[in-house]
């Protein structure tokens, strides 16, 4: 199905104004032409266009005399107006005529070369006393023509007025001016809308509190801007309530988690205790990450300069006892002593810990996990477990998403890690290890040059 393309407001206004200009000009010409035609009809009576038909029908013979050709135009006039007549003469006195010319016209024939234009109210013709005298240039030279009994002056000359070069030129001038001026004026009026659109594009989860300005938009759009700002206010309030709830819930969870950890330490060592300790550690890490996110929302502009090597090494060392008790082989390496980054140390440490715990939980028993830091600001957590299929590598970062309903956890761990990394201006990706297993890469922007290895 063909998708409907939205109409452009600029094009709509431009076309509309051009059509309006043309209609106004045509209406003005029509309104001005009708009274002018009535005035001319009351004084002239006859249609002057017949003079041109007569002039085109007259030619000059080989002997120099005027000859009349029976043209279709003259034939139609004769058929419609049986009393039609004319008398034409040149400067040498050669004459040609059609119809019964009254005596008064013959008296005027000698004076015709001295008359340029005249309207006669009494030509001596009883049925139609009006007569016209006009001079025309033709193939036979200059002619002076007097005619009567022809078609009366009427509204059929209105199309002639619209085809007048003056009218066409004025319409073209207005069209050109409209095409040049109207788009410029419309663009100026739309700049405020474009500015507001840019402001709206900067609004996001990390830029809450911004509101659209109505100072540069037309007053007709003020209700839309105010309604949008009110919607943003409601969204901010809802997000703030949600964050407070998550922070309160995470804070309340820390006490029972601490009690569980204490009671687990009193249990006899064994596989069940190791698995429970891993589950409680994941739960504690999740609660701490929720608190980290809430803390970064409250103070996002106060990061510290951290050594990524020390940070990752400490996180690995903190979880090493848990890994050893679960039968996991854990190792750490770095190609530099100092890899400076800027961020929240607690949040980044828990993100790395979460990746290690995720590998321990889903990698299976007796796997090897390697944590490494590169001078480019990359933290890599690689395991020798079953790995992650390519079609699931994006889904695992969705909140509350688990690849299998039987898996442990609520599906929030990797989502929280992704959120922490994103807030630090970094990226996280997942791939498969060459020898089997998954590789998680966190890439953070460097604060300065890495130290020597």
RANOR-V74102 format. One record per residue. RES is the residue in three letters. PHI is phi in whole degrees, 0 to 359 (999 if undefined). PSI is psi in whole degrees, -180 to 180 (NA if undefined). OMEGA is omega in whole degrees, 0 to 359 (999 if undefined). Layout:
{{RES,PHI,PSI,OMEGA} {RES,PHI,PSI,OMEGA}}
//
This chain:
{{UNK,999,132,182} {UNK,289,130,182} {UNK,281,134,180} {UNK,286,126,180} {UNK,274,127,181} {UNK,297,142,181} {UNK,287,146,179} {UNK,271,128,179} {UNK,295,-38,179} {UNK,299,-48,181} {UNK,296,-40,180} {UNK,298,-46,181} {UNK,292,-39,181} {UNK,295,-49,179} {UNK,298,-42,181} {UNK,298,-41,180} {UNK,291,-37,178} {UNK,295,-46,178} {UNK,298,-39,180} {UNK,296,-42,178} {UNK,300,-43,180} {UNK,295,-42,180} {UNK,294,-40,179} {UNK,297,-44,180} {UNK,295,-42,179} {UNK,295,-41,179} {UNK,295,-41,179} {UNK,296,-42,180} {UNK,296,-42,179} {UNK,294,-43,180} {UNK,294,-33,179} {UNK,279,-30,184} {UNK,287,-38,184} {UNK,299,-52,179} {UNK,294,-34,178} {UNK,296,-42,179} {UNK,296,-39,179} {UNK,296,-39,179} {UNK,295,-44,181} {UNK,295,-40,181} {UNK,297,-37,180} {UNK,290,-28,181} {UNK,264,-32,188} {UNK,259,-46,176} {UNK,83,-42,185} {UNK,253,156,178} {UNK,281,118,183} {UNK,291,-18,182} {UNK,296,-22,180} {UNK,295,-27,178} {UNK,300,-42,180} {UNK,293,-38,177} {UNK,297,-39,179} {UNK,294,-45,183} {UNK,297,-37,179} {UNK,288,-22,181} {UNK,273,-8,183} {UNK,259,133,176} {UNK,227,176,181} {UNK,246,129,180} {UNK,281,-180,182} {UNK,292,-27,179} {UNK,275,2,178} {UNK,91,-4,180} {UNK,275,160,179} {UNK,280,140,178} {UNK,233,145,182} {UNK,254,126,176} {UNK,259,135,179} {UNK,278,95,181} {UNK,272,160,177} {UNK,302,-34,180} {UNK,295,-44,178} {UNK,293,-36,179} {UNK,297,-42,179} {UNK,295,-41,180} {UNK,296,-43,179} {UNK,297,-39,181} {UNK,291,-37,182} {UNK,278,-29,184} {UNK,228,89,184} {UNK,300,-26,182} {UNK,271,11,182} {UNK,293,138,178} {UNK,207,159,175} {UNK,203,163,176} {UNK,221,126,182} {UNK,236,141,181} {UNK,218,149,176} {UNK,257,-176,184} {UNK,293,-22,181} {UNK,269,0,178} {UNK,94,-1,175} {UNK,292,137,186} {UNK,225,157,174} {UNK,213,147,184} {UNK,212,170,177} {UNK,217,136,180} {UNK,83,179,180} {UNK,275,108,183} {UNK,274,125,179} {UNK,295,163,183} {UNK,296,-37,181} {UNK,300,-34,179} {UNK,291,-37,178} {UNK,296,-34,178} {UNK,295,-32,180} {UNK,279,-15,187} {UNK,298,-35,179} {UNK,291,-27,182} {UNK,267,-5,184} {UNK,302,-45,181} {UNK,299,-13,180} {UNK,262,3,181} {UNK,244,128,178} {UNK,273,-45,182} {UNK,202,138,180} {UNK,202,149,174} {UNK,244,127,183} {UNK,248,127,181} {UNK,273,-23,180} {UNK,223,99,182} {UNK,266,-2,184} {UNK,90,-3,179} {UNK,271,118,191} {UNK,293,-42,185} {UNK,288,-47,180} {UNK,231,92,186} {UNK,291,-16,182} {UNK,288,146,177} {UNK,214,154,180} {UNK,237,143,173} {UNK,236,123,180} {UNK,220,152,173} {UNK,256,136,181} {UNK,224,149,173} {UNK,264,131,183} {UNK,222,-176,177} {UNK,296,-22,179} {UNK,268,4,182} {UNK,103,-162,179} {UNK,286,131,180} {UNK,233,146,172} {UNK,247,121,190} {UNK,238,132,170} {UNK,242,133,184} {UNK,218,155,178} {UNK,205,167,177} {UNK,73,7,182} {UNK,271,-166,182} {UNK,295,139,179} {UNK,285,161,178} {UNK,290,130,183} {UNK,213,-171,184} {UNK,284,-2,180} {UNK,292,-10,179} {UNK,276,-5,179} {UNK,299,-45,176} {UNK,302,-32,177} {UNK,296,-37,179} {UNK,294,-38,180} {UNK,288,-25,178} {UNK,271,4,179} {UNK,297,136,180} {UNK,304,-32,179} {UNK,295,-44,179} {UNK,295,-47,180} {UNK,298,-41,179} {UNK,295,-41,179} {UNK,294,-41,177} {UNK,296,-42,179} {UNK,295,-41,179} {UNK,297,-45,179} {UNK,296,-37,178} {UNK,295,-45,180} {UNK,296,-45,179} {UNK,298,-40,179} {UNK,296,-45,180} {UNK,296,-29,182} {UNK,270,-40,188} {UNK,270,-45,186} {UNK,299,-48,178} {UNK,302,-36,179} {UNK,296,-44,180} {UNK,294,-39,179} {UNK,293,-41,178} {UNK,299,-39,178} {UNK,295,-39,180} {UNK,290,-27,182} {UNK,273,-10,181} {UNK,299,-38,179} {UNK,296,-39,178} {UNK,295,-42,178} {UNK,295,-38,178} {UNK,297,-42,178} {UNK,295,-36,178} {UNK,297,-39,176} {UNK,295,-40,177} {UNK,298,-42,180} {UNK,295,-34,179} {UNK,292,-22,180} {UNK,274,-7,181} {UNK,277,131,179} {UNK,202,-174,180} {UNK,297,-31,180} {UNK,272,-5,182} {UNK,234,46,179} {UNK,287,156,182} {UNK,97,-15,177} {UNK,286,145,178} {UNK,226,153,180} {UNK,282,143,178} {UNK,267,138,179} {UNK,256,11,184} {UNK,286,-25,185} {UNK,251,5,181} {UNK,252,155,178} {UNK,300,154,183} {UNK,298,-26,179} {UNK,294,-24,181} {UNK,266,-4,180} {UNK,301,-43,177} {UNK,300,-38,179} {UNK,294,-44,179} {UNK,297,-44,180} {UNK,295,-40,178} {UNK,295,-38,178} {UNK,294,-42,178} {UNK,296,-38,177} {UNK,295,-38,177} {UNK,295,-40,177} {UNK,297,-39,179} {UNK,297,-43,179} {UNK,295,-38,178} {UNK,295,-43,179} {UNK,299,-43,180} {UNK,295,-41,179} {UNK,294,-42,178} {UNK,295,-40,179} {UNK,296,-41,177} {UNK,297,-40,179} {UNK,295,-41,180} {UNK,293,-40,177} {UNK,297,-40,179} {UNK,296,-45,180} {UNK,296,-40,179} {UNK,294,-43,179} {UNK,295,-42,179} {UNK,296,-43,179} {UNK,296,-39,180} {UNK,294,-41,180} {UNK,292,-28,180} {UNK,287,-23,185} {UNK,296,-35,181} {UNK,293,-53,178} {UNK,296,-31,178} {UNK,294,-42,178} {UNK,296,-38,178} {UNK,295,-41,178} {UNK,297,-42,179} {UNK,297,-41,179} {UNK,296,-44,181} {UNK,292,-34,177} {UNK,294,-37,179} {UNK,296,-23,180} {UNK,274,-10,179} {UNK,282,153,177} {UNK,293,147,181} {UNK,297,146,179} {UNK,168,178,183} {UNK,295,-39,181} {UNK,294,-42,179} {UNK,297,-41,180} {UNK,298,-42,179} {UNK,293,-41,178} {UNK,294,-40,178} {UNK,297,-40,178} {UNK,296,-43,180} {UNK,295,-42,179} {UNK,293,-37,178} {UNK,296,-40,177} {UNK,296,-41,179} {UNK,296,-42,178} {UNK,295,-41,178} {UNK,296,-38,179} {UNK,295,-43,179} {UNK,297,-41,179} {UNK,293,-36,178} {UNK,293,-38,176} {UNK,299,-40,177} {UNK,293,-37,177} {UNK,298,-45,179} {UNK,298,-41,178} {UNK,295,-40,179} {UNK,294,-40,178} {UNK,292,-31,175} {UNK,293,-36,181} {UNK,284,-34,182} {UNK,222,70,184} {UNK,283,-11,187} {UNK,255,22,181} {UNK,232,56,177} {UNK,282,159,179} {UNK,251,158,173} {UNK,277,122,186} {UNK,239,154,172} {UNK,265,111,185} {UNK,297,-30,180} {UNK,294,-51,179} {UNK,298,-39,182} {UNK,298,-50,181} {UNK,292,-36,179} {UNK,295,-41,180} {UNK,293,-41,178} {UNK,297,-40,178} {UNK,294,-42,180} {UNK,294,-36,181} {UNK,294,-34,183} {UNK,265,-4,183} {UNK,302,-46,180} {UNK,302,-40,179} {UNK,294,-38,179} {UNK,293,-43,180} {UNK,297,-42,181} {UNK,294,-24,179} {UNK,266,5,178} {UNK,82,18,180} {UNK,264,137,176} {UNK,269,119,185} {UNK,241,132,180} {UNK,224,160,181} {UNK,221,144,177} {UNK,208,157,178} {UNK,208,146,179} {UNK,261,9,176} {UNK,208,156,178} {UNK,278,-33,183} {UNK,229,123,173} {UNK,232,93,187} {UNK,283,132,174} {UNK,224,165,179} {UNK,244,130,180} {UNK,171,-166,179} {UNK,265,113,185} {UNK,298,-43,180} {UNK,297,-44,182} {UNK,293,-45,180} {UNK,295,-39,179} {UNK,297,-43,180} {UNK,290,-29,176} {UNK,295,-43,178} {UNK,294,-43,178} {UNK,300,-40,180} {UNK,297,-39,178} {UNK,295,-40,179} {UNK,294,-45,178} {UNK,297,-36,179} {UNK,296,-40,178} {UNK,293,-39,179} {UNK,294,-36,183} {UNK,285,-44,188} {UNK,258,-8,181} {UNK,279,-16,181} {UNK,95,176,182} {UNK,284,152,173} {UNK,57,44,176} {UNK,261,168,176} {UNK,248,135,179} {UNK,237,129,180} {UNK,241,126,177} {UNK,251,127,182} {UNK,223,151,178} {UNK,234,134,177} {UNK,249,160,182} {UNK,293,-11,179} {UNK,276,2,181} {UNK,89,26,182} {UNK,253,131,172} {UNK,249,124,183} {UNK,242,130,174} {UNK,242,110,183} {UNK,242,139,178} {UNK,230,170,180} {UNK,251,27,180} {UNK,281,-158,184} {UNK,286,-16,181} {UNK,83,-178,182} {UNK,232,130,180} {UNK,294,147,183} {UNK,303,-35,183} {UNK,288,-11,181} {UNK,252,1,188} {UNK,289,-22,176} {UNK,270,-33,183} {UNK,292,-30,186} {UNK,295,-17,180} {UNK,267,1,177} {UNK,283,142,178} {UNK,292,142,178} {UNK,60,27,179} {UNK,249,130,177} {UNK,232,142,182} {UNK,293,-29,179} {UNK,224,137,179} {UNK,299,-20,182} {UNK,273,-4,180} {UNK,289,154,178} {UNK,282,158,174} {UNK,93,172,182} {UNK,259,0,181} {UNK,80,25,181} {UNK,252,-19,189} {UNK,301,-56,182} {UNK,291,-31,176} {UNK,296,-42,178} {UNK,293,-38,177} {UNK,299,-47,180} {UNK,299,-39,180} {UNK,294,-42,179} {UNK,296,-45,180} {UNK,297,-43,181} {UNK,297,-40,179} {UNK,293,-21,176} {UNK,267,9,179} {UNK,76,17,182} {UNK,253,-175,179} {UNK,227,155,176} {UNK,229,138,181} {UNK,220,163,182} {UNK,225,143,177} {UNK,212,-174,180} {UNK,253,140,177} {UNK,287,150,181} {UNK,298,-40,180} {UNK,272,9,183} {UNK,102,143,182} {UNK,114,180,183} {UNK,250,152,176} {UNK,233,122,173} {UNK,254,127,180} {UNK,243,125,172} {UNK,252,123,179} {UNK,244,119,182} {UNK,246,148,178} {UNK,290,137,182} {UNK,282,145,175} {UNK,277,-34,180} {UNK,203,-169,181} {UNK,288,143,179} {UNK,289,148,179} {UNK,284,169,182} {UNK,290,150,178} {UNK,288,NA,999}}
//
